[in-house]
Amino acid sequence: MKIKKGDKVKITVGKDKGRDGVVEKVYQKSEKILIQGINLFKRHLKKSDENQQGGIVDVPRPFPAAKVALICPKCGKPTRIGFKVEKNRKYRICKKCESKI
């Protein structure tokens, strides 16, 4: 997968289109990512020892990695990711400005 934990991404499809956030967790098998404050759903919880009050809570759900674009740290634009190999090292590069990510 081309997107890693800590990358800044922009949502390109869905109810959160246009918003950006930082990748919190990557799920390799299902090719989904978890982004803080994006793709929130309501969950009804009963009272318990951990949750004293109970009620309705916002829970972030994993988002398909194909529906986000990485924001390049150098040029600041949403871009696709490419790879380059130099001296037996593989780097991710920005397709727009060709800089290393």
C-alpha positions as CSV (number, residue, x, y, z in Angstrom):
1,M,0.0,0.0,0.0
2,K,1.3,3.4,-0.9
3,I,-0.2,5.3,2.0
4,K,1.4,5.0,5.5
5,K,0.7,6.0,9.1
6,G,1.3,9.7,9.7
7,D,0.7,10.8,6.0
8,K,-1.5,13.8,5.4
9,V,-4.3,12.9,3.0
10,K,-7.3,14.6,1.3
11,I,-10.6,12.8,0.8
12,T,-11.7,12.7,-2.8
13,V,-15.1,10.9,-2.6
14,G,-18.1,10.6,-0.3
15,K,-19.7,12.7,2.5
16,D,-16.3,14.1,3.7
17,K,-15.1,15.1,0.2
18,G,-12.6,17.9,0.3
19,R,-11.6,17.4,4.0
20,D,-8.1,16.5,5.0
21,G,-6.6,14.6,7.9
22,V,-3.7,12.5,9.2
23,V,-3.7,8.7,8.8
24,E,-4.0,7.1,12.2
25,K,-3.9,3.4,11.3
26,V,-3.5,1.3,8.2
27,Y,-5.3,-2.0,7.6
28,Q,-3.2,-3.8,5.0
29,K,-5.5,-6.8,4.3
30,S,-8.7,-4.8,3.6
31,E,-6.7,-1.8,2.1
32,K,-8.5,0.7,4.4
33,I,-7.1,3.5,6.5
34,L,-8.4,5.2,9.7
35,I,-8.4,9.0,9.7
36,Q,-9.0,11.0,12.9
37,G,-12.3,12.9,12.7
38,I,-13.3,11.6,9.2
39,N,-16.0,9.0,8.3
40,L,-17.7,9.3,11.7
41,F,-20.7,7.2,12.5
42,K,-23.1,7.3,15.5
43,R,-23.0,4.3,17.9
44,H,-25.5,3.7,20.7
45,L,-23.8,2.4,23.9
46,K,-25.3,1.0,27.1
47,K,-24.1,2.1,30.5
48,S,-21.0,0.1,31.7
49,D,-18.1,0.4,34.1
50,E,-16.0,2.0,31.4
51,N,-18.8,4.2,30.0
52,Q,-20.6,5.6,33.0
53,Q,-23.1,7.8,31.1
54,G,-23.9,5.7,28.0
55,G,-25.8,7.3,25.1
56,I,-24.8,8.1,21.5
57,V,-21.0,8.3,20.7
58,D,-19.2,9.2,17.4
59,V,-17.0,6.4,16.2
60,P,-14.5,6.7,13.3
61,R,-14.7,3.9,10.8
62,P,-12.0,2.8,8.3
63,F,-12.0,4.5,4.9
64,P,-11.0,2.9,1.6
65,A,-7.4,3.9,0.7
66,A,-8.3,4.3,-3.0
67,K,-10.6,7.2,-2.1
68,V,-7.9,9.5,-0.7
69,A,-5.0,11.4,-2.3
70,L,-1.8,12.1,-0.4
71,I,-0.9,15.7,0.2
72,C,2.8,16.3,-0.8
73,P,4.8,17.8,2.1
74,K,6.8,19.9,-0.3
75,C,4.3,21.4,-2.8
76,G,1.2,21.0,-0.6
77,K,-1.0,19.6,-3.4
78,P,-3.0,16.4,-3.4
79,T,-1.1,14.0,-5.6
80,R,-0.5,10.4,-6.7
81,I,2.4,8.4,-5.4
82,G,5.2,6.9,-7.5
83,F,8.3,4.9,-6.6
84,K,12.0,5.4,-7.5
85,V,14.9,3.1,-6.7
86,E,18.4,4.6,-6.0
87,K,21.3,2.7,-4.7
88,N,19.2,-0.3,-3.5
89,R,16.7,2.0,-1.7
90,K,13.1,2.4,-2.7
91,Y,11.6,5.9,-2.2
92,R,8.1,7.2,-2.6
93,I,7.9,10.3,-4.8
94,C,5.3,12.9,-5.6
95,K,4.0,12.6,-9.2
96,K,3.6,16.4,-9.5
97,C,6.9,17.9,-8.1
98,E,9.0,14.7,-8.2
99,S,10.3,15.2,-4.7
100,K,10.9,12.4,-2.1
101,I,8.2,11.8,0.5
